[in-house]
Amino acid sequence: MIQFEQVSKVYQHNGSDLRAVDQVDLTVHKGEIFGVIGFSGAGKSTLIRLVNLLERPTEGRVLVNGEDLTQLSKPDLRQVRKRIGMIFQHFNLLESKTVHHNVAFPLSLSGTPKKEIDQRVAEILEFVGLSDKAKQYPEELSGGQKQRVGIARALATSPEILLCDEATSALDPETTKSILKLLRKVRDEYGITILMITHEMNVVREVCDRIAVMESGRVIEKGSIFDLFSNPQHPTTQNFVRTVMENDIPASILDGIEKRGSARNIYRVTFVDESAGEPVLSQVAKKFDVEVNVLFGQITELQGVPFGHLVVELQGPDQEILRVINHIQQRVSVQEVTSHAG
Amino acid sequence: MQVNLMDFWPRIWEATYQTLLMVGISLAAATLIGLPLGIILVVTRQGGLLENKTLFRAFSSVVNFFRSIPFIILLVAILPFTRLIVGSSIGTAAAVVPLVIFSAPYIARLVESSLLEVKPGVIEAAEAMGATPWQIIRRVYIPEALSSIVLNLTIATIGLVGASAMAGFVGGGGLGDLAISYGYQRFETDIMIATVLLLVLIVQITQTIGNFTSKKIRRQ
């Protein structure tokens, strides 16, 4: 649906080249929710604007539906843009127009008859759950409602692609969740391909099928949500994963262990997939002559698959602990934790 | 000091009428020129909708040039041009020409600043929807900035009321002229007081109407 082929965007800045996007290769499939995550300045904002040519690539090609948009004339490009919806961090609604007229705006640009517009606007406002706000002005709405208007406006022309530019970054966590739910509904009910950029890992975890991690204009890692969360390769990816999955043992717990003078026999047990459902640790406590002291842990769900880890302290004779490790290693991954490292 | 009641009110009314006429016509003509100029200044600037460095620099310089000339000098400097346009270099109509040339560049700058208040993101959103530059100007820039444009036009109008007081120089008449030639030069203090009061009233009314309209537009 969207293909980036060796795409670069270079800005001239004080005589030197600034590579905002650097040789990016990406493919977003039809009907998928694809997330691009990166810290600010990573180039993701430029990347998403290359899709509808708000920014023109310096090198490489961007194909939308197999079509290279840079080859189109201006009027043709405007027609294609009507099939690519876009929503923004700060909503970018027309303040002087009501919700109804904001949603009607893209339709009226192409001279759609008023009756048709009214029908479509009512339909789409119903879809985003704002039927009762049609006559209100953006100023009177909450952030979440404004973004719903943004989504309705983007969907009005029945696009095939929806671009989300930090669409939830200005919203509180609760509202973010409801907007993400709505975006998933957009994909599920209309089959619209969604490309979103964000700096929030919990956002991509919530809705994306696949993600790419960007840094300094480059895509440094990409894959399914599950792969990237359970086995992040690049340090930056690991940092992002850490923002939603606490990996380090909190200092207070480490302090406590050190005070007791037993900073050893601490293990990190990682559960992946079905093993998360197994009572591995309770079996250990029953079968072996050890005490299992759970220090810290987190289990979450990634795309319907449980994933997580526990940090445990095993108390008992050394040989017994070794036997325990051997036993549970067959089911889950175990790593010894030293008191310094997490 | 004696009050000639026979003369007093008719003279005041005539001057008021002349002032309103000069300001009204000048405002309309200056807006007709200043509004498109302001739009051009916004869309041709760097990063604008129709970026064009040469055009932007040319228009910006012309605007700056006319804005740097004090009105009283402009008034006499363009006398030949005035004669060419209205066929005479004296009278109320003759005062309108310099007033327009004086305030059109000012209005252009005011419109420019109003349009620049429109969030770039809103313009970007319209571009992403496939709007043409003309559609963006007509259906995004102007309606989004209209409330602010009206407030700025109010400022321009009040500036015009002030400038029109100097129209006496070319026999334009008006309240300012009356105040100078009778109130000041002939020591008719009552005329002076009456004209000043009327000018204050005109400014107050203009501002009130401007504020009200601007507020009304924000919520059509």
Interface residues (C-beta under 8 A of the other chain):
Chain A: N52 L54 L77 R78 Q79 V80 R81 K82 I84 M86 F88 H90 N92 L93 L94 E95 S96 K97 F105 P106 L109 S110 Y137 R153 T157 L163
Chain B: K119 G121 V122 E124 A125 A126 E127 A128 M129 G130 A131 T132 Q135 R139 V140 P143 E144 L146 S147 I217 R218 R219 Q220
